[in-house]
Amino acid sequence: MGWYVYILECSDTTYYTGITTDIERRIGEHTAGVGAKYTKGRGPLKLMYQEEHADRSFASKREIEIKSLSKAQKLVLISR
C-alpha cells in the first residue's frame, strides 16, 4: 500500500496539501466536509497534483516540504 501526497485547489483558489493511502476516498471526505477543517465550505475542490511514496514517514516529510512552498512554487510543481 502506497502513500500519496496531494494538492487540492479550493474554489477560492487556495491550495490544500495532504497525505492519504486512498486519494479518491480522501477527496470524497473533503467534498463531504469531513476531510479537514480547511477544505470545509471551500468546494468544489479540484485535484491538482499527486505523488506516491512507499511509506508514511517519507510522505509526511514531503507534505511538510510542499506546505512550506509559496503559491508560485506550488504552481511550478503542479505544472511539471
DATAWO-V350432 format. One record per pair of residues at least 24 apart in sequence whose C-alpha atoms are under 7 Angstrom apart, sorted by the first residue. I is the first residue (numbers start at 1). GAP is how many residues later the second one is. D is the distance in Angstrom with one decimal. If there is no record, write none. Layout:
BEGIN
I | GAP | D
I | GAP | D
END
This chain:
BEGIN
2 | 50 | 6.3
2 | 51 | 5.9
2 | 52 | 5.2
2 | 53 | 6.4
3 | 49 | 5.6
3 | 50 | 5.2
3 | 51 | 6.2
3 | 52 | 5.9
3 | 53 | 5.9
3 | 56 | 6.3
4 | 46 | 6.4
4 | 47 | 5.5
4 | 48 | 4.4
4 | 49 | 6.1
4 | 55 | 6.6
5 | 45 | 5.5
5 | 46 | 5.4
5 | 47 | 6.5
5 | 54 | 6.1
5 | 58 | 6.2
6 | 43 | 5.4
6 | 44 | 4.3
6 | 45 | 6.6
7 | 40 | 6.2
7 | 41 | 5.6
7 | 42 | 5.1
7 | 43 | 6.5
8 | 37 | 6.2
8 | 38 | 5.4
8 | 39 | 4.6
8 | 40 | 5.5
9 | 36 | 5.6
9 | 37 | 5.1
9 | 38 | 6.4
9 | 39 | 6.4
10 | 32 | 5.5
10 | 33 | 5.8
10 | 34 | 6.4
10 | 35 | 4.8
10 | 36 | 6.7
11 | 31 | 5.5
11 | 32 | 5.4
11 | 33 | 5.6
11 | 34 | 6.3
12 | 30 | 6.7
17 | 46 | 6.7
17 | 50 | 6.5
18 | 45 | 6.3
19 | 40 | 6.7
19 | 41 | 6.9
19 | 44 | 6.9
48 | 30 | 6.4
49 | 29 | 5.6
END
